Amino acid sequence: MLLLFSFLFGICIGSFLNAVIYRLPRKISLSKSRSHCPGCNKLILWYENIPILSYLFLRGKCSKCDFKIPFQYPLIELIVGVFALFITPNSLELNNLWSYFFYVSVFSSFLSIVLIDLRHKLIPNSINIYLSLIFFCAVVYTKGPYYWATGAAIGVLFPLGVTYGFYLIKGQVGLGGGDIKLFGALGLYLGPIGIIHNIFLSCFVGAIIGASLILLKVVDRKTPIPFGPFIILVASVQIFLPEYFARFMGLILGHP
């Protein structure tokens, strides 16, 4: 029953994320307007909004105008559901529940950031603020102020300084404000050393992938490439797979 509840909870969160991903970049309220078909503006009834099942029942189309519902919708619901299923706590103890909701919240926020940044080349302030609150709650009682305050300061000031210097030299903005705020939010949880690792590794990964895309002529040198997904990729390993990340850094730095 706990596994079933966890999966159902995850797909419901995924359904909400679909609204977040669609509405936040378009500045549409999440609470004041009901879901509707983008093709004909038909209001989506409750039984047409059941995660995964409604997509299958409707055969991926609007019930009125046959507007094709993007496959992204059930896919995101399934991805979050499977993630929630895999981290289902063994018991309903308070610490286990907090860890469960923490990881589901962070994963959901990361997934939203990646998809929004890839499509719209922006990271909404509201998601960065939410992540900051979650991370602060996670470390405020376990880490000293030096840890999270210094991590956040480095996360904001270092990329901001580099971006400002790049602007003075090239006359172009090299890093968006959303990326800088995301670094700041991550710095709260990762601390000073962790956020430095994230900054340099995400830049390295971004440079490798960006150069590969240019060489393959997928994009040209003037095409802006969203940086948020690279930050999230490194942060995901740091947060969800900390032991593997520690081993990787040990190999990089020559530590046993």
C-alpha positions in Angstrom: 0.0 0.0 0.0 2.8 2.4 0.8 4.5 1.7 -2.6 1.1 2.2 -4.4 0.5 5.5 -2.5 4.0 6.7 -3.3 3.6 6.1 -7.0 0.1 7.7 -7.1 1.5 10.7 -5.2 4.3 11.0 -7.7 2.1 10.9 -10.8 -0.1 13.6 -9.2 2.9 15.8 -8.6 3.9 15.1 -12.2 0.5 16.3 -13.3 1.0 19.5 -11.4 4.4 20.0 -12.9 2.9 19.9 -16.3 0.9 23.0 -15.4 4.0 24.6 -13.8 6.1 24.0 -16.9 3.4 25.3 -19.3 2.1 28.3 -17.2 5.1 29.8 -15.4 7.0 30.9 -18.5 3.8 32.3 -20.0 3.0 34.1 -16.7 -0.3 32.3 -16.3 -1.7 31.9 -12.8 -1.5 28.4 -11.3 -4.5 28.9 -9.1 -6.9 31.4 -10.8 -7.4 29.7 -14.1 -8.6 26.2 -14.8 -6.9 23.8 -17.3 -8.1 24.2 -20.8 -7.3 22.9 -24.3 -4.7 25.2 -26.1 -6.5 24.4 -29.4 -10.1 25.3 -28.7 -10.0 26.6 -25.1 -12.4 23.9 -23.9 -12.3 23.5 -20.1 -10.8 20.2 -19.1 -13.2 18.2 -16.9 -12.0 16.4 -13.8 -12.2 13.0 -15.4 -10.1 14.3 -18.4 -7.4 15.3 -16.0 -6.6 12.0 -14.3 -2.8 11.4 -14.6 -1.8 9.0 -17.3 -5.2 7.3 -17.5 -6.9 10.3 -19.1 -4.3 10.5 -21.8 -4.8 6.9 -22.7 -8.6 7.2 -22.5 -8.6 10.3 -24.8 -6.0 8.6 -27.1 -3.8 11.7 -26.7 -6.4 14.1 -28.2 -8.7 16.8 -27.0 -12.3 15.4 -26.6 -13.7 18.4 -28.6 -11.2 19.5 -31.3 -8.8 16.5 -31.6 -5.9 18.8 -30.6 -3.0 16.5 -30.0 -1.9 16.4 -26.4 1.9 16.4 -26.2 3.3 13.0 -25.0 5.3 15.1 -22.5 2.3 15.2 -20.2 2.0 11.5 -19.4 5.8 11.0 -19.6 6.5 13.6 -16.9 3.8 12.1 -14.7 5.3 8.6 -15.1 8.9 9.9 -14.5 8.0 11.6 -11.2 5.8 8.6 -10.2 8.7 6.1 -10.8 11.2 8.4 -9.0 8.8 8.7 -6.0 8.3 4.9 -6.1 12.1 4.2 -5.9 12.6 6.4 -2.9 9.6 5.2 -1.0 10.5 5.3 2.8 10.5 2.0 4.7 8.4 3.5 7.5 6.4 6.5 8.2 8.8 8.0 10.7 9.2 11.7 10.6 12.8 11.7 9.4 11.9 9.3 6.6 9.0 11.4 5.5 11.0 14.6 5.5 13.7 12.9 3.3 11.0 11.6 1.0 9.3 14.9 0.5 12.7 16.7 0.2 13.9 14.5 -2.6 10.6 14.6 -4.4 10.5 18.4 -4.2 14.1 18.8 -5.4 13.7 16.3 -8.2 10.4 18.0 -9.3 12.0 21.4 -9.2 15.0 20.2 -11.2 12.8 18.6 -13.8 10.8 21.8 -14.2 13.9 24.0 -14.6 15.4 21.8 -17.2 12.3 21.6 -19.4 11.5 25.3 -19.0 15.0 26.4 -19.7 15.4 24.2 -22.8 12.2 25.5 -24.3 12.1 29.1 -23.1 15.7 29.9 -22.1 14.7 31.1 -18.7 14.5 29.9 -15.1 11.4 31.3 -13.2 12.2 33.1 -10.0 9.4 31.3 -8.2 11.2 27.9 -8.6 14.5 29.3 -7.5 12.8 30.8 -4.4 11.0 27.4 -3.7 14.3 25.6 -4.0 16.0 28.1 -1.7 13.4 27.5 1.0 13.6 23.7 0.7 17.4 23.8 0.9 17.4 26.3 3.8 15.0 24.1 5.8 17.3 21.1 5.1 20.5 22.7 6.4 19.5 25.3 8.9 19.4 22.8 11.8 22.2 20.6 10.6 24.9 23.0 9.3 26.3 26.2 10.8 25.5 29.6 9.3 29.1 29.7 7.8 28.3 26.7 5.6 25.0 27.7 4.0 25.6 31.5 4.0 29.1 31.2 2.4 27.8 28.6 -0.1 25.0 30.9 -1.2 27.3 34.0 -1.3 29.8 32.1 -3.5 27.0 30.7 -5.7 25.8 34.3 -6.4 28.8 36.5 -6.3 31.3 34.3 -8.2 29.1 33.8 -11.3 27.9 37.3 -11.1 31.5 38.6 -11.1 32.5 36.5 -14.1 29.3 37.5 -16.0 30.0 41.2 -15.3 33.6 40.8 -16.4 32.5 39.0 -19.6 30.0 41.8 -20.3 32.7 44.5 -19.9 35.0 42.6 -22.3 32.5 41.3 -24.9 29.6 43.6 -24.4 27.3 40.5 -24.0 25.6 38.9 -21.0 27.2 35.4 -20.6 25.0 34.0 -17.9 21.4 34.7 -17.2 20.0 36.0 -13.9 18.1 32.8 -13.4 21.2 30.7 -13.6 23.0 32.9 -11.0 20.0 32.6 -8.6 20.0 28.9 -9.1 23.7 28.8 -8.1 22.8 30.8 -5.0 20.0 28.4 -4.1 22.2 25.3 -4.6 25.0 27.0 -2.5 22.7 26.9 0.5 22.6 23.1 0.4 26.0 22.2 -1.1 28.0 24.7 0.9 31.2 26.5 -0.2 33.1 23.5 -1.5 30.2 21.8 -3.1 29.0 24.9 -5.0 32.5 25.6 -6.3 32.6 22.0 -7.6 29.2 22.6 -9.3 30.2 25.9 -10.9 33.4 24.5 -12.5 32.0 21.1 -13.5 28.8 22.5 -15.0 30.9 25.0 -17.0 33.1 22.1 -18.1 30.1 19.9 -19.1 28.5 22.9 -20.8 31.6 23.7 -22.8 32.0 20.1 -24.0 28.4 19.7 -25.0 28.3 23.2 -26.6 31.4 22.5 -28.6 30.1 19.2 -29.7 26.8 20.7 -30.9 28.7 23.4 -32.9 31.0 20.8 -34.4 28.0 18.7 -35.4 26.4 21.8 -36.8 23.3 21.4 -34.6 23.8 25.0 -33.5 26.1 27.8 -34.6 28.4 30.0 -32.4 25.7 32.7 -32.1 23.0 30.3 -30.9 22.3 30.8 -27.1 22.5 27.5 -25.3 20.5 27.2 -22.0 23.0 26.7 -19.1 20.4 25.6 -16.5 20.4 21.9 -17.6 24.2 21.6 -17.0 23.9 23.1 -13.5 21.0 20.7 -12.8 22.9 17.7 -14.2 25.9 18.2 -11.9 23.7 19.1 -8.9 21.6 16.0 -9.4 24.7 13.8 -9.0 25.8 15.8 -6.0 22.4 15.5 -4.2 21.0 12.2 -5.3 24.2 10.2 -5.7 26.6 11.9 -3.2 28.8 8.8 -2.8 29.4 8.5 -6.5 30.2 12.2 -6.8 32.7 11.9 -3.9 34.4 9.0 -5.6 34.5 11.0 -8.9 36.0 14.0 -7.2 38.5 11.8 -5.5 39.7 10.5 -8.8 39.8 14.0 -10.3 41.8 15.4 -7.4 44.0 12.3 -7.0 42.7 11.3 -3.6 42.2 7.6 -2.8 
